[in-house]
Amino acid sequence: MTTVPERCRAFRNLHKSGCFVIPNPWDRGSARLLARLGFPALATTSSGFACSRGRSDGHVSLEDTLAHLRAIAESVDVPVNADFEGGFAVAPDEVAANVTLATRTGIAGLSIEDFTGDAGNPLFDFELSVERVRAARRAIDDSGTGVLLTGRSEGFIRGRPDLGETIRRLTAFADAGADCLYAPGIRTKAEITAIVAAVAPKPVNVLVGSDFTTVSELADAGVRRISVGGALARVAYGGFLQAAREIAERGTFSAMGRAIPFAEINEVLGPVD
């Protein structure tokens, strides 16, 4: 098992050149399955984890999230980036305190977003958003861990799809110390290349939650990191519901033929810890 400092260094190195995919598991089993496929890093998903707990996204506690981060980080030998939502606080000092706790879980990176949780007023004011990222930066630096900080602006998935404002926020987050920049919901080549150019030379993460692009296309656009958010969890739940509906509505079991064989999953997951 690699050490946490080694994982932090490896994660930083991944962001220096090229383009890599960082898929998002939602529990220990899915993390180990993804790591077995050879992905160089993984990222948690707040929505996927919330769903696994029978909750909607944004309704899992800080304590449960910290335990989840520790469980995922301990289950694999590759770097893990944390979807740390909005830092589970509003005030910058409180965000910093929570980021400090997150850096103790074994993660190699984390993101801080500017979503307020209020659909009517979805983004924190600009200055407060920047101060929250700056506070996260200070907390990471004080921790001495080398955890990589991603600054994330949510406008495109929260009803405020304004490219100019998104770029203004991401460039300010970069200036405030974010190592990587992320605007979930951007999809067009023009949007992506504009953001890549605006924050260069810092790397950009693009979310792919549907079939609108390819790894090679995003690499050509200058994207450094590709995540899938809760999409893999939704795919898994989609297969589960399809099979369950077949049983409930038709009384047949044909979907069971698409299940992963016991031997294969047992080989990957191994004995119980």
C-alpha positions as CSV (number, residue, x, y, z in Angstrom):
1,M,0.0,0.0,0.0
2,T,1.4,3.4,-1.0
3,T,1.6,6.1,1.7
4,V,-0.7,9.2,1.7
5,P,2.2,11.6,0.8
6,E,3.1,9.3,-2.2
7,R,-0.5,9.4,-3.4
8,C,-0.6,13.2,-3.1
9,R,2.6,13.5,-5.2
10,A,1.3,11.0,-7.7
11,F,-2.0,12.9,-8.0
12,R,-0.2,16.2,-8.6
13,N,2.0,14.6,-11.2
14,L,-1.1,13.4,-13.1
15,H,-2.2,17.1,-13.5
16,K,1.1,18.2,-15.0
17,S,0.6,16.9,-18.6
18,G,-1.7,14.8,-20.7
19,C,-5.3,13.9,-19.9
20,F,-6.6,11.3,-17.5
21,V,-10.0,9.9,-16.5
22,I,-10.9,10.0,-12.8
23,P,-14.0,7.9,-12.4
24,N,-16.3,8.2,-9.4
25,P,-17.1,5.2,-7.1
26,W,-19.8,5.5,-4.4
27,D,-18.6,2.8,-2.0
28,R,-15.7,0.6,-1.2
29,G,-16.7,-2.2,-3.6
30,S,-17.1,0.1,-6.6
31,A,-13.8,1.8,-5.7
32,R,-11.9,-1.5,-5.7
33,L,-13.5,-2.6,-9.0
34,L,-12.5,0.7,-10.7
35,A,-9.0,0.6,-9.3
36,R,-8.7,-3.0,-10.7
37,L,-9.4,-1.6,-14.2
38,G,-6.2,0.5,-14.0
39,F,-7.5,4.0,-13.5
40,P,-4.7,6.1,-12.1
41,A,-6.9,7.9,-9.6
42,L,-10.5,7.9,-8.3
43,A,-12.9,10.6,-7.1
44,T,-15.8,10.4,-4.7
45,T,-19.3,11.5,-5.8
46,S,-21.6,13.3,-3.3
47,S,-24.7,12.3,-5.3
48,G,-23.6,8.6,-5.7
49,F,-22.8,8.4,-2.0
50,A,-26.0,10.1,-0.9
51,C,-28.0,7.7,-3.1
52,S,-26.3,4.7,-1.4
53,R,-27.4,6.1,1.9
54,G,-31.0,6.6,0.8
55,R,-30.7,10.4,0.6
56,S,-30.7,13.0,-2.1
57,D,-27.5,14.9,-3.1
58,G,-26.5,17.5,-0.6
59,H,-28.2,15.8,2.4
60,V,-25.3,13.8,3.9
61,S,-23.6,15.1,7.0
62,L,-20.0,16.2,7.4
63,E,-19.4,13.3,9.8
64,D,-20.7,10.7,7.3
65,T,-18.8,12.3,4.5
66,L,-15.5,12.2,6.4
67,A,-16.1,8.5,7.3
68,H,-16.8,7.8,3.6
69,L,-13.7,9.6,2.4
70,R,-11.6,7.6,4.8
71,A,-13.2,4.3,3.8
72,I,-12.7,5.0,0.0
73,A,-9.1,6.2,0.5
74,E,-8.2,3.1,2.6
75,S,-9.8,0.7,0.2
76,V,-7.6,1.4,-2.8
77,D,-3.9,2.0,-3.6
78,V,-4.5,5.0,-5.9
79,P,-5.1,8.7,-5.1
80,V,-8.6,9.6,-4.2
81,N,-10.1,13.1,-4.8
82,A,-12.9,14.2,-2.5
83,D,-16.1,15.7,-3.7
84,F,-16.3,17.9,-0.6
85,E,-19.3,19.9,-1.8
86,G,-19.3,23.4,-0.4
87,G,-17.1,22.5,2.5
88,F,-20.2,21.9,4.7
89,A,-20.1,25.5,5.9
90,V,-20.7,29.0,4.6
91,A,-18.1,31.1,6.5
92,P,-14.5,30.8,5.2
93,D,-13.1,30.0,8.7
94,E,-15.6,27.1,9.1
95,V,-14.8,25.9,5.6
96,A,-11.1,25.9,6.5
97,A,-11.8,23.9,9.7
98,N,-13.7,21.3,7.8
99,V,-11.1,21.1,5.0
100,T,-8.5,20.4,7.8
101,L,-10.6,17.4,8.9
102,A,-10.8,16.2,5.3
103,T,-7.1,16.3,4.9
104,R,-6.7,13.7,7.7
105,T,-8.8,11.1,5.9
106,G,-6.1,9.9,3.4
107,I,-7.4,11.8,0.4
108,A,-5.1,13.2,-2.2
109,G,-7.4,16.1,-3.4
110,L,-10.6,17.8,-2.7
111,S,-13.0,20.3,-4.4
112,I,-14.8,23.3,-2.9
113,E,-17.9,24.6,-4.8
114,D,-19.8,27.8,-4.8
115,F,-23.3,26.3,-4.6
116,T,-25.4,27.7,-1.7
117,G,-27.9,24.9,-1.5
118,D,-30.7,27.4,-2.3
119,A,-32.1,26.9,-5.8
120,G,-33.5,30.5,-5.8
121,N,-30.1,32.0,-5.1
122,P,-27.7,29.2,-6.1
123,L,-24.3,30.8,-6.0
124,F,-22.5,32.4,-3.1
125,D,-21.6,36.1,-3.8
126,F,-18.4,36.4,-5.8
127,E,-16.2,37.7,-3.0
128,L,-17.4,35.2,-0.5
129,S,-16.9,32.4,-3.0
130,V,-13.3,33.5,-3.5
131,E,-12.6,33.8,0.2
132,R,-13.9,30.3,0.8
133,V,-11.4,28.9,-1.8
134,R,-8.7,31.0,-0.2
135,A,-9.6,29.6,3.2
136,A,-9.4,26.0,1.9
137,R,-6.0,26.8,0.4
138,R,-4.7,28.0,3.8
139,A,-6.1,25.0,5.5
140,I,-4.4,22.6,3.1
141,D,-1.1,24.5,3.3
142,D,-1.2,24.4,7.1
143,S,-1.9,20.7,7.0
144,G,1.3,20.0,5.2
145,T,-0.3,17.2,3.3
146,G,0.1,18.4,-0.3
147,V,-3.6,17.7,-1.0
148,L,-4.6,19.1,-4.4
149,L,-7.4,21.8,-4.3
150,T,-10.0,22.1,-7.0
151,G,-12.1,25.2,-7.3
152,R,-15.5,24.5,-8.6
153,S,-18.2,26.8,-10.0
154,E,-21.7,25.4,-10.2
155,G,-23.6,27.9,-12.4
156,F,-24.1,25.6,-15.4
157,I,-25.8,22.9,-13.4
158,R,-27.7,25.3,-11.0
159,G,-29.7,27.4,-13.5
160,R,-27.0,30.1,-14.0
161,P,-25.3,29.0,-17.2
162,D,-23.2,32.2,-17.8
163,L,-19.9,31.5,-19.4
164,G,-18.4,34.9,-18.6
165,E,-19.3,34.7,-14.9
166,T,-18.1,31.2,-14.7
167,I,-14.7,32.2,-16.1
168,R,-14.6,35.2,-13.8
169,R,-15.1,32.9,-10.8
170,L,-12.7,30.2,-12.0
171,T,-9.9,32.6,-12.7
172,A,-10.4,34.1,-9.3
173,F,-10.4,30.7,-7.7
174,A,-7.1,30.0,-9.5
175,D,-5.7,33.3,-8.1
176,A,-6.9,32.3,-4.6
177,G,-4.9,29.1,-4.7
178,A,-6.9,26.4,-6.5
179,D,-4.7,23.9,-8.3
180,C,-7.4,22.7,-10.7
181,L,-10.5,24.3,-12.0
182,Y,-13.9,22.8,-12.6
183,A,-17.3,23.9,-14.0
184,P,-19.7,21.0,-14.1
185,G,-22.2,21.3,-16.9
186,I,-20.0,22.8,-19.6
187,R,-20.4,20.7,-22.8
188,T,-19.6,22.6,-26.0
189,K,-16.1,22.8,-27.4
190,A,-16.3,26.6,-27.3
191,E,-17.2,26.6,-23.6
192,I,-14.5,24.1,-22.8
193,T,-11.7,25.7,-24.8
194,A,-12.6,29.2,-23.4
195,I,-12.2,27.9,-19.8
196,V,-9.0,26.0,-20.6
197,A,-7.5,29.2,-22.1
198,A,-8.7,31.5,-19.3
199,V,-7.1,29.5,-16.4
200,A,-4.0,28.3,-18.2
201,P,-1.6,26.9,-17.3
202,K,-3.7,25.5,-14.5
203,P,-5.5,22.2,-15.3
204,V,-9.2,21.9,-16.0
205,N,-11.6,19.1,-15.0
206,V,-14.6,18.4,-17.3
207,L,-17.6,16.4,-16.1
208,V,-18.9,13.8,-18.6
209,G,-22.3,12.5,-17.4
210,S,-23.6,11.5,-20.9
211,D,-22.4,10.5,-24.3
212,F,-21.5,14.0,-25.7
213,T,-17.8,13.7,-26.2
214,T,-14.8,11.4,-26.0
215,V,-11.5,11.3,-24.1
216,S,-9.5,12.1,-27.2
217,E,-11.7,15.1,-28.0
218,L,-11.3,16.5,-24.6
219,A,-7.6,15.9,-24.6
220,D,-7.4,17.8,-27.9
221,A,-9.3,20.7,-26.3
222,G,-6.6,20.9,-23.6
223,V,-8.6,19.3,-20.8
224,R,-6.3,17.6,-18.2
225,R,-8.8,15.7,-16.1
226,I,-12.2,14.0,-16.8
227,S,-14.6,12.9,-14.1
228,V,-18.1,11.3,-14.4
229,G,-19.7,12.4,-11.2
230,G,-22.7,10.3,-10.2
231,A,-23.1,8.8,-13.7
232,L,-21.6,5.4,-12.9
233,A,-23.8,5.1,-9.8
234,R,-26.9,6.0,-12.0
235,V,-25.9,3.4,-14.5
236,A,-25.6,0.8,-11.7
237,Y,-29.0,1.8,-10.3
238,G,-30.5,1.9,-13.8
239,G,-29.5,-1.8,-14.3
240,F,-30.8,-2.7,-10.9
241,L,-34.2,-1.1,-11.5
242,Q,-34.4,-2.6,-15.0
243,A,-33.9,-6.0,-13.6
244,A,-36.3,-5.4,-10.7
245,R,-39.0,-4.0,-12.9
246,E,-38.8,-7.1,-15.2
247,I,-39.4,-9.3,-12.2
248,A,-42.2,-7.1,-10.8
249,E,-44.0,-6.5,-14.1
250,R,-43.3,-9.6,-16.1
251,G,-42.3,-12.3,-13.7
252,T,-39.2,-13.1,-15.7
253,F,-35.5,-12.9,-14.9
254,S,-33.6,-12.4,-18.2
255,A,-31.8,-9.3,-16.9
256,M,-30.0,-11.6,-14.4
257,G,-28.0,-12.9,-17.3
258,R,-26.1,-9.6,-17.6
259,A,-24.9,-9.7,-14.0
260,I,-21.2,-9.9,-13.2
261,P,-20.3,-13.5,-12.3
262,F,-19.7,-14.3,-8.7
263,A,-16.2,-15.7,-9.4
264,E,-15.2,-12.4,-11.1
265,I,-16.4,-10.1,-8.4
266,N,-15.1,-12.3,-5.6
267,E,-11.7,-12.3,-7.3
268,V,-11.6,-8.5,-7.4
269,L,-13.0,-7.9,-3.9
270,G,-11.1,-10.7,-2.2
271,P,-11.7,-11.8,1.4
272,V,-13.6,-9.6,3.8
273,D,-11.2,-7.2,5.7
